[in-house]
Amino acid sequence: MKDKDIRVIIADDHPIFRKGLRQMLNEEDNIKIIGEAENGKKALEMIIEKKPDVAILDIDMPRMTGLEVLKELKGVDVKVIFLTMYGEQDIFEEAMNLGIKGYVIKDSALSDIIDCINSVMNDRYYLSPSMSDFLVNRKKKFSELNNSNPGINQLTLSEKRILKYITENKTSKEIAEILFISYRTVENHRANISGKLNLKGSQSLLKFAIENKNLLGDI
């Protein structure tokens, strides 16, 4: 009996690259391309309408970037793979914090993409081998953050959630509205977080959160 097809949407604004990727995927018996998009807005609409198993998104697209599309897909059951020309640590870390499963450099996409799709469908992460240093650097930075701020390991789940919203520069009022809790509760959490991290001053927590935004997604 044939395994269930993996339903895939491809979004990239370069038609020649998209064609090459499509031809590559069409050679696989268990992969079915159900749509293509040339910009991020169309990709988002198509993903919501067609509900693919996997969405392959170029990070740098017109109208909406891949990162912007991913932010809009919270709660949508789809495995997202990013394609990029760039080997930049900051972009990689933002993608990881947004829950990306696969990250493929375009130069090696035709050789990496099948392994990447199979990995994310098995709920495993996949990075192009040339990006392994990014993952090592991320783990090293997070270890250094833990060592310099051991109180991070003492944060409760609620405090971690609050801290992540602070990294997005959300006010206490905005966080209270998002989480359906009182303003006073958020302020109490902020005070507790500051105490555990040994932060002093009214803006010290915000400064800490923004400076370590890319790492705090791992807590």
C-alpha positions as CSV (number, residue, x, y, z in Angstrom):
1,M,0.0,0.0,0.0
2,K,1.4,3.4,-1.0
3,D,2.2,5.8,1.8
4,K,0.1,8.9,2.0
5,D,1.3,11.7,-0.2
6,I,3.2,14.6,1.4
7,R,1.3,17.7,0.2
8,V,3.7,20.6,-0.5
9,I,3.4,24.3,-1.4
10,I,6.4,26.1,-2.8
11,A,6.8,29.9,-2.5
12,D,9.6,31.7,-4.2
13,D,9.7,34.8,-6.4
14,H,12.2,33.4,-8.8
15,P,10.3,31.3,-11.4
16,I,13.5,29.5,-12.7
17,F,14.4,28.4,-9.2
18,R,10.8,27.4,-8.5
19,K,10.8,25.3,-11.7
20,G,13.9,23.5,-10.8
21,L,12.6,22.7,-7.3
22,R,9.3,21.6,-8.7
23,Q,11.0,19.2,-11.2
24,M,13.1,17.8,-8.4
25,L,10.1,17.2,-6.1
26,N,8.0,15.7,-8.9
27,E,10.5,12.9,-9.2
28,E,9.5,11.7,-5.7
29,D,6.6,9.3,-5.7
30,N,5.3,10.4,-2.3
31,I,5.5,14.2,-2.8
32,K,2.6,16.1,-4.4
33,I,2.9,19.8,-5.1
34,I,-0.5,21.4,-4.6
35,G,0.4,25.0,-5.2
36,E,3.0,27.6,-6.0
37,A,3.3,31.2,-5.0
38,E,5.5,34.1,-6.2
39,N,5.1,36.3,-3.1
40,G,4.6,35.9,0.6
41,K,1.0,37.2,0.7
42,K,-0.2,34.7,-1.9
43,A,1.7,32.0,-0.1
44,L,0.0,32.7,3.2
45,E,-3.4,32.7,1.6
46,M,-2.7,29.4,-0.2
47,I,-1.4,27.7,2.9
48,I,-4.5,28.7,4.9
49,E,-6.8,27.6,2.0
50,K,-5.1,24.3,0.9
51,K,-3.7,23.2,4.3
52,P,-0.4,21.5,3.0
53,D,1.7,19.2,5.1
54,V,4.8,21.2,4.2
55,A,5.3,24.8,3.0
56,I,8.7,25.7,1.4
57,L,9.2,29.4,1.7
58,D,11.9,31.7,0.5
59,I,12.8,34.1,3.3
60,D,13.2,37.1,1.0
61,M,10.0,37.5,-0.9
62,P,7.9,40.5,-2.0
63,R,4.8,41.6,-0.3
64,M,5.5,39.4,2.8
65,T,8.8,37.9,3.8
66,G,9.0,34.2,4.8
67,L,9.5,35.3,8.4
68,E,6.3,37.5,8.2
69,V,4.4,34.6,6.8
70,L,5.6,32.3,9.5
71,K,4.5,34.7,12.2
72,E,1.0,34.6,10.7
73,L,0.9,30.8,10.7
74,K,0.8,30.4,14.5
75,G,-1.7,27.7,15.3
76,V,-1.7,26.4,11.7
77,D,-0.7,22.8,11.4
78,V,2.0,23.0,8.7
79,K,5.7,22.2,8.7
80,V,7.6,25.2,7.3
81,I,11.0,25.0,5.5
82,F,12.9,28.1,4.8
83,L,15.0,28.7,1.7
84,T,17.6,31.4,1.9
85,M,20.5,32.8,0.0
86,Y,21.9,34.2,3.2
87,G,24.0,32.6,5.9
88,E,23.2,35.1,8.7
89,Q,23.2,34.1,12.3
90,D,20.5,36.7,13.3
91,I,18.0,35.6,10.6
92,F,18.7,31.9,11.5
93,E,18.0,32.6,15.2
94,E,14.8,34.5,14.5
95,A,13.6,31.6,12.4
96,M,14.4,29.1,15.1
97,N,12.5,31.2,17.7
98,L,9.5,31.3,15.4
99,G,9.5,27.5,15.4
100,I,11.0,26.7,12.0
101,K,11.7,23.0,11.4
102,G,13.8,23.1,8.2
103,Y,16.4,25.7,7.0
104,V,18.0,25.2,3.6
105,I,20.6,27.2,1.8
106,K,19.5,27.8,-1.8
107,D,22.9,26.8,-3.2
108,S,22.4,23.3,-1.9
109,A,18.6,23.2,-2.0
110,L,18.3,20.6,-4.8
111,S,20.5,18.2,-2.9
112,D,19.1,18.9,0.6
113,I,15.4,19.5,0.1
114,I,14.2,15.8,0.0
115,D,16.1,15.0,3.2
116,C,14.7,18.1,4.7
117,I,11.1,17.3,3.9
118,N,11.4,13.8,5.2
119,S,13.0,15.1,8.4
120,V,10.4,17.7,9.2
121,M,7.6,15.2,8.4
122,N,9.1,13.0,11.1
123,D,9.1,16.0,13.5
124,R,12.9,16.4,13.3
125,Y,14.9,19.5,12.6
126,Y,16.9,19.8,9.4
127,L,19.6,22.4,8.6
128,S,21.8,22.4,5.5
129,P,25.2,21.0,6.6
130,S,26.8,24.3,5.8
131,M,24.8,25.9,8.6
132,S,25.9,23.6,11.4
133,D,28.1,26.3,12.8
134,F,25.0,28.5,13.4
135,L,23.5,25.8,15.6
136,V,26.8,25.3,17.5
137,N,27.0,29.1,18.0
138,R,23.4,29.3,19.2
139,K,24.0,26.5,21.8
140,K,27.2,28.1,23.0
141,K,25.6,31.5,23.4
142,F,22.7,30.0,25.3
143,S,25.1,28.1,27.6
144,E,26.9,31.4,28.3
145,L,23.6,33.1,29.0
146,N,22.7,30.4,31.5
147,N,26.1,30.6,33.2
148,S,26.0,34.4,33.6
149,N,22.3,34.4,34.6
150,P,21.6,31.2,36.5
151,G,18.3,32.6,37.6
152,I,16.9,31.9,34.2
153,N,16.6,28.2,35.2
154,Q,14.4,29.3,38.2
155,L,11.7,31.0,36.1
156,T,8.3,29.5,36.1
157,L,6.4,28.7,32.9
158,S,4.3,31.8,33.4
159,E,7.4,34.0,33.9
160,K,9.0,32.5,30.8
161,R,5.9,33.4,28.8
162,I,5.9,36.9,30.1
163,L,9.7,37.3,29.4
164,K,9.2,36.2,25.8
165,Y,6.5,38.9,25.3
166,I,8.8,41.5,26.8
167,T,11.4,40.5,24.2
168,E,8.8,41.7,21.7
169,N,8.7,45.1,23.5
170,K,5.1,44.4,24.7
171,T,3.9,46.6,27.5
172,S,2.4,45.1,30.7
173,K,-1.1,46.2,29.5
174,E,-0.6,44.5,26.2
175,I,0.7,41.3,27.8
176,A,-2.3,41.3,30.2
177,E,-4.7,41.6,27.3
178,I,-3.0,38.8,25.3
179,L,-2.9,36.4,28.3
180,F,-6.3,37.4,29.8
181,I,-4.8,38.3,33.1
182,S,-4.7,41.4,35.2
183,Y,-2.2,44.2,34.7
184,R,-1.1,43.8,38.4
185,T,-0.4,40.1,37.8
186,V,1.9,41.0,34.9
187,E,3.7,43.6,37.0
188,N,4.2,41.0,39.8
189,H,5.6,38.6,37.2
190,R,8.0,41.3,35.9
191,A,9.2,42.0,39.5
192,N,9.7,38.3,40.2
193,I,11.7,37.9,36.9
194,S,13.9,40.9,37.7
195,G,14.6,39.5,41.1
196,K,15.6,36.1,39.9
197,L,17.8,37.6,37.2
198,N,19.3,40.2,39.7
199,L,18.2,43.1,37.5
200,K,17.9,46.6,39.0
201,G,16.2,49.6,37.6
202,S,12.9,50.2,35.8
203,Q,14.3,49.6,32.3
204,S,16.8,46.8,33.1
205,L,14.4,43.9,32.4
206,L,13.4,45.4,29.0
207,K,17.1,46.0,28.1
208,F,18.0,42.4,29.1
209,A,15.1,40.9,27.1
210,I,15.9,42.8,23.9
211,E,19.6,42.2,24.1
212,N,19.0,38.5,24.5
213,K,15.9,38.1,22.3
214,N,17.4,35.6,20.0
215,L,18.4,33.3,22.8
216,L,15.4,33.6,25.1
217,G,13.3,31.6,22.6
218,D,15.1,28.5,23.9
219,I,14.1,28.9,27.6
